[in-house]
Amino acid sequence: MLNRIVLIGRLTKDPELRYTPSGVAVAQFTLAVDRNFKTKDGQRETDFITIVVYRQQAENCANYLSKGKLAAVDGRLQIRTYDDNSGQRRWVTEVVADNVRFLSPKDGGSPAAAPRNAAPGDDFGAFVEVSVEDDIPF
């Protein structure tokens, strides 16, 4: 059996980070993924896919991803059901991510961009420009 899905798309809003009662981090976000073909009127259709990610990777997604960022997701498709408050059966289709890659450049073009929720003045390793034109031995 094989249940594998790979997606590349842009986040429609910032990830939502929560914690289970046992303390496991869970992040959820929606990825907008364009289809490979155009409709009769020349437009590309887009699918909006719910992504769920756990543990440290969930915290990383919450810290470094935000609306509009490009991300690649590798995971599995999960379909589950539940009964809502009125007794109606509801179906949920989502991708449980095993791996999320951040594909957008870091904020400000700096290789040492701070996490989205960092406090002002936090130093996460300032970018230092170094000129090596004269130091190259060849």
N, C-alpha and C positions, 0 to 999 in steps of 0.2 A: 504494500500500500504506500502511496505517496501523497502527501498533502503539503505542498510547498508553493509559496507565492512570493514574487519579487516585484516591488513597485517603486517608481520614482515619480515624485510630484511635489507640490507646494502645500504648506500648511495653510488651512483656512482661518485658523485662529491660534492663539497661544495654547500650548499643552496645559491640561489640567492635572495637577499632581495631588494624589490622595494617598492615604495609608490604610492598610487593612487593620483589623483589630489586633493582629499579631505583629504589626509594625512593618509589613512589607510595603515598599513604595510601589505605587501603580500610577502610570501616566496615561492619559488618553488624549488623542488629537485626531483631527480629520485631515486626510491627504487628498488634494484635488489632483486627479490623474487624467490627462487627456487621452482620448482614444486614438488609435493609429490611422483612422480614416476620417474623411470629411463627409458631411451630409450633402444632400442634393443642392442645398443653397450655399455650399462652400464653407460651412462652419464646422469646427471640431466640437464634438460632444465631450463632456467631462464627467467622470465618475467621482463621487465623494465617498471615500472609504474610511471607516473608523479603524484606528490603530490603537492597540493596547500594548503597553510595554511595562515590564516589571523590574524591580530591584534597582541596582545602581544605574542601569541604563535609563530607567524611568526618571531618576533624579537628574541625570545628564541632559535628557531631552527637555525637562522642565527648565533647566538652567540655561541651555545654549540654543534651543530652537524657539522660534517665534513666528507669528503670522507672516506668510509670504516666503519663508525660507524653503530652500530646496532640500529634500531629504530622500534617501533610498532606504527602503524597508525590506528586510528578508524575514519571512515568518511563515505561519500556517493560517489557513482559513478556519474560522470557528463559527458554527451556527448553534445558537442556544435558544431555549424558550423559557418563558416565565409567565405567571399569571399576575396581572396588574391588580390594583385595589378593587376594580369593579368586576373581577373574575374573568376578564378577557385574556385569552392566550396571546402573548406577544412573542414575535420572533426577532432575534438580534443576530446580524451578520457582522463579523469584525475580523480583523487580522491581528493575531497575537504575534508580536514581533520578537524574533530571536536576536536580530541585529539591526540597528539603525545607524546609518552613515549620514553625517552632516555634509551636504554638498555645496552650500552657499559659502562665499568667502566670509571670513570672520568680520565682525562689526568694525567699521572704520578702516578696514584694510590692514590693520595691525595684526601680526601673527600672535600677539599676546592679548587678544581681546578678553575683557573680563566677562564673567557670567552675567546674564541678563538681570539677575536679582542681586548683584553685588552692591554693597553700600558705597556711596561716594567716598573717595580717598583710599579705598582698598587697593593695594598694589599686588597685581597678579603677574609681575614680571614685565616691567615697562620695555617697550620696543626701543632698542638702541641701534641707530643707523651707523654702520661701519663701512668705511671706504677701504677696499682692498686692491685698488687698481695698481698701486706701486708695490704691493707685497706679493704679487703672483710671480712665481719663479720661472715661468715659461712664456 
